[in-house]
């Protein structure tokens, strides 16, 4: 409460308070708190991810989908929103929408993009040429947490699966 009163424009405090309320069984209060913050700070892109995570954690799937839709409408170039739309709604999207989101994510070269999930989504949709390009591009990306080389191995294995699919 002190954090929120001292820095009312910072979403971190609101997210922490909402998490605490959710843990205490005050789900509706947590959602209301984040919704009020979002209404008061419409340009705060991070409130959308926090609200989306909270709604998913509380199993409010239709409301989470609605927030994701609003997030993508308001911030169409936000990499986190793009990635979530691709991973959460990938089955519902058209082939062209999947290609567009994937290309957009890969073009951004955002450091926290989950390239593996983007490439895997393309592969699952049997978009083998796009998946092969994705794996090649992702494989050339430096991944900070790759201490064991697993990222490169996964990217090479995915590339191989995409190339086999092209045959």
N, C-alpha and C positions, 0 to 999 in steps of 0.2 A: 504494500500500500504506500509506503514511503517512496519507493522508486517511482511509482506511477504519479504520486503527487508532486514529486520533484521534477520529473521529466515526463510530462503528460503526452508529449509527441513521440515518445520512443516505444515502439511496438514490443520490445523485449519484455518490458515489465508487464504489459497487458497479457502477453502469451504465458508468462510464468504464473500470473494470478489466475488466468483461465485454467491452466493445468491443475493448479491447486484446487480450484473449485470443482473441476471434473473429478479429481481423486476423492473429494469429500462427498460426491454424489450430487453435486449442484450443477448438473450438466446444462440446464437451461440458463442459469445465471452466467456460466462460462461463455456460452454461445452469445447471450445478450451483451456481455461485456465486449467481446470481440466485434460484434456487429455494430455496437455504438462507436467503437474506435474506428472501424472502417467507414462509417457514415461521416465521422468528423475529420477523417484523414483520407479522402478519396484517392490521393496520389501515392499512398504508402503501399507499394507493391508487396512488401513483406507480410502485411496483414492477411493477404489472400492465402499465402502458403501456410501461415499459422492457423488460420481458420479452417482451411481444408484439412490439415493434419488432425486438428481437434475433432472435426466432424467425422472423419474416418475412424479415429480412435474410439469415438463414442457410437460407432455403427449407424450414423445418420447418412447413409449412402446417397439418397436422392438429394439431400441438402448439399452434400459435398460435391456432387456432380453439378449442381446449380452454381455453387461458388466457383468451381473450375471454369464453367462456361463464362461467367461474369469476368473472371480474372483474364481469360484469354481474349475476351472482347475488349476489355479496358487496356490490357498490356499485351498486344499480340506478339511482340518481339522478345518478351521475357523468356529466357531459356528454361527456367524452372517450370513455368506454366506450359511451355511447348513440350517439354519432356514428360510432364505428368499427363498431358492430353494424349500424347502418343502412347504412353504405357498404360494409362487407365482406360482410354477409349479406343485403343488401336483396332479392336475388332469391329467397332461401330463405324469407323472412318472409311471413306472411299479410298481406293488405291491412290488416286491423285492427292488426296489430303495427307495420306501417310508419306508419300514421296515429298510433298511440299514441306511438311513438318520436319522430316528427316534432313532434307537439304538445308532448311533454315538453321537447324541445330548444328549441323556440321560446319556451316558457313560462319557461325558465330565464334566457333573455337573457344567457347567459354570454359574456364578451367575446371568447373565442377560438373560439367555435362557427363552423364553416364553413357558414354559411347557404346558400351557393351549392350545396354538395353535398346539403344537406337538401332544398332546393327542387327541384334536378335529379332527385333520387331520386323525389320525388313525381310529377314530370312524366313521368319514364320509366315509372312504374307506371300512368300515365294517370289519376291522381287529380287531375284538373284543378282542381276547386274548392279542394282542399287546397293544391295548388301555387300557385294564384293568391293565396290568403291568405298563404302562406309568402313569396312574392315581395314582396307588399305590406308585410308586416311587416319582412322583411329590408331592403327598400329604405329603410325609415324608420330603420334602425339606422346609427349612426355607425361607420364602419369605419376604424380608425386608419391602415392601410397604403394607403388609397385616395387617393394623391396625384394620380392622373390622371383620377379620376372613372370608371374602368372598372367598379368595383363597381356603381355606380348604373346604368350603361348595361346591364350584364349582368342586373341585377335587372329593369329595365324590359323588356328583350328577353324574359326568361323569363316575366314577367307577360303579355306579349303572346301568347306561345306557349300559355300556360295558358288565357287567355281565348278564343283561337281554338279550342282543344280543347274548351271548354265548348259551343261552337256546334253 
